[in-house]
């Protein structure tokens, strides 16, 4: 560790106070920074809950920079990842007057694949009539870009289908056998990361990489000394996703399309292979039709496979076997063709794992999303995988978030991740004065959330609250159904601009919300966290229900069963603390700086009626609580 004390940098009269015009000393920030420094120096683990406004990003970046160790910083969102790389790192490099190398890494599909783009150029005139402006833009950019990062293409739409034809994908990567390996953007990224002091990633990339690490197949993050997880409360869900298996109808379609495309490129016209691919797609269609269900997400149990799915699975399996065998008999096998054999084998093995449902440590489930059918096998408990893949191999890990504790402790977080070792813990309250900056409004007399008249009554209550706050509100719902019903009742009644999730992209909705000061946004899960609206535009956050995950949701249901089998209490050990973390995230949208003022409101009478309601309240910021809407009006009168 370079010989700086955290106080000498962050304290009164320290380096930052001398170089930053509006620097504010925060004792919590110094304590957090010292704790991170100690963990890095002593190769320890630490959990740090850092309330909003502490400045936790700077608090962990400074000791990471000074540690002289190779540190991976993993964030919950790409936005925070980019803020760190493009804003915080240059600032600290200048202030600390230190030379250190930082790399910013995204998932593979954010980068151009030179080989795939070269193939597209060969085929484009044959496959498309006329010239596409998007194609021409990518073509021009591909010659000049130094990074291959699609974010440089500012006009490229998020869902532009052409990008899917040219981006890097692990299942299509030929590695060192690729003719473009030496000039590959992923190769350059790996080389830079190998010599970097800090590697900035997001959780999705970190766990996607961790899931393939050691296989030699697709990993891009090099070995490191320590990891700092920001927004660490997300880790269990993301690890569950990447340590699981998923096979969809789309994977079959992509495989068949890619094989046909490459066979055309090398001028192979094998009638039997083409017929086998067509047969595979027909069998795939019949197989996945077995899983269409009125429920969008449901458990796969033996009775769900009695409608011929197992027999049709055998047909699909045989088709994949035949295609692999035929490709292997081709005289002029290219590396691409060898990779398709590997992909077909992987799909076959993964689908077999799901269909046989033999591993009791996984939950098997299906998701219907539009035209897509996704079959999953997800680990019920990720702690075993985390231990084997990460915890046993990493000397120092820092877990931090504004919402990592429940009931004023870290037991839930540690249990879910399997942190059974000696680990330091510290909770630092926000630097904001919630008693002056906010008020919690809990209206009484509302019906039970499951009552038939709930939506009607809360619609009227929301209208009254918005009248008191002059709009300026996020209304966050636990379900699309409630959001749509309340929106339908209020959209023509409210004298404010009304925005609703799903009608426009998230970035557009946030931009309009900030621009129209009195606007009201109706939203669900994706707006509960990772959204930062400062100032007058957001003066009220309303939550329709305490955010308990549905006990019939496949992974939640399996975890409840697992905890019961192990003689635990599913509600107290899992469901309640999970809901507390989610609620804290939702309400955390309101106060984002020391000048923000606003009202929190929860429209769920269980917070009074049930014994556990007090555990929610104890986990929230210390602010005045009222049941009287007049108090809310007075609060806004006093704060202007």
Helices and strands as residue ranges (DSSP letters): H 6-10, H 15-19, H 27-42, E 45-50, H 56-66, E 71-75, H 78-83, I 84-88, H 89-96, E 102-104, G 108-110, H 114-127, H 133-144, G 150-152, H 161-164, G 170-172, G 175-177, G 181-183, H 185-195, E 198-202, H 203-212, E 226-230, G 232-234, H 235-242, E 245-248, H 249-265, H 271-289, E 297-299, G 302-305, H 309-328, H 335-356, E 362-369, E 372-379, H 383-389, G 391-393, E 396-401, H 411-417, E 424-428, H 434-437, E 438-441, H 454-469, E 473-476, H 480-490, E 498-500, H 506-515, E 520-523, G 525-527, E 540-543, H 554-565, H 570-570, I 571-575, H 576-587, E 598-602, H 606-609, H 613-619, E 624-626, H 629-639
